[in-house]
Amino acid sequence: MKASELGRLGGRSKRYTVEESAEPLPSLDTAIGVRNTVARLISDVYSGKLRPSIAGGLAPLLSLQLRAIEKTDLEERIAKLEQSIGHQTSDKGS
């Protein structure tokens, strides 16, 4: 076999295919959504539906999403506290 033929055969085995029955991802805008997705990935790897290398590639993205959610939640909580403190200060000044 020629090298080009071997390359084509090797490339076919690494080709990514999407299953028709693939479930859509849950919403990833909450920590619970990210947690559920991680649990699903683990289950899919364990059952053989998903290759570990694919799940390993998604793990850093899910981690990044979780950190972004945590920071956004903290920013929102701080803004609410600052607003609450601002209202208390203005009420005392009246």
C-alpha positions in Angstrom: 0.0 0.0 0.0 1.2 3.5 -0.7 1.6 6.1 2.0 -1.2 8.2 0.6 -3.6 5.2 0.8 -2.6 4.5 4.4 -3.1 8.1 5.3 -6.7 8.1 3.9 -7.5 4.9 5.8 -6.1 6.4 9.0 -8.0 9.6 8.5 -11.3 7.7 8.0 -10.9 6.0 11.4 -10.4 9.3 13.1 -13.2 11.1 11.4 -15.7 12.7 13.8 -19.3 11.7 13.2 -22.4 13.0 15.0 -25.0 10.5 15.9 -28.5 11.2 14.8 -29.8 10.3 18.3 -27.4 12.6 20.1 -29.3 14.4 22.8 -29.0 18.2 22.8 -26.8 19.7 25.5 -28.6 21.1 28.6 -28.4 24.8 29.2 -24.9 25.6 30.5 -25.8 29.0 32.1 -26.0 27.6 35.7 -23.7 25.6 37.8 -26.3 22.9 38.0 -26.4 22.7 34.2 -22.7 22.3 34.0 -22.8 19.7 36.7 -25.4 17.7 34.8 -23.4 17.9 31.6 -20.3 16.6 33.4 -22.3 13.7 34.8 -23.7 12.9 31.4 -20.2 13.0 29.9 -19.0 10.6 32.5 -21.9 8.3 31.9 -21.4 8.4 28.1 -17.7 7.6 28.4 -18.5 4.7 30.8 -21.1 3.3 28.5 -18.9 3.6 25.4 -21.1 6.2 23.7 -18.4 8.8 23.9 -14.6 8.5 23.5 -12.6 9.6 26.5 -10.5 11.9 24.3 -13.7 13.8 23.3 -14.8 14.1 26.9 -11.3 15.2 27.9 -11.5 17.9 25.3 -14.8 19.2 26.7 -13.7 19.2 30.3 -11.6 22.4 30.2 -14.4 24.2 28.4 -16.9 23.1 31.1 -14.5 24.2 33.8 -14.1 27.6 32.1 -17.9 28.0 31.9 -18.3 27.1 35.6 -15.7 29.7 36.6 -17.4 32.3 34.5 -20.8 31.4 36.1 -19.2 31.7 39.6 -17.7 35.1 38.9 -20.8 36.4 37.3 -22.9 35.3 40.3 -20.4 36.9 42.7 -20.5 40.2 40.7 -24.3 40.2 40.8 -24.4 39.5 44.6 -21.8 42.3 45.2 -23.9 44.7 43.1 -27.0 43.9 45.1 -25.1 44.4 48.4 -23.7 47.7 47.2 -27.1 48.8 46.1 -28.6 47.8 49.4 -25.9 49.6 51.3 -26.4 52.7 49.2 -30.2 52.7 50.0 -29.4 52.4 53.7 -26.9 55.2 53.6 -29.4 57.5 51.7 -32.2 56.7 54.2 -30.1 57.7 57.2 -29.1 61.0 55.5 -32.8 62.0 55.1 
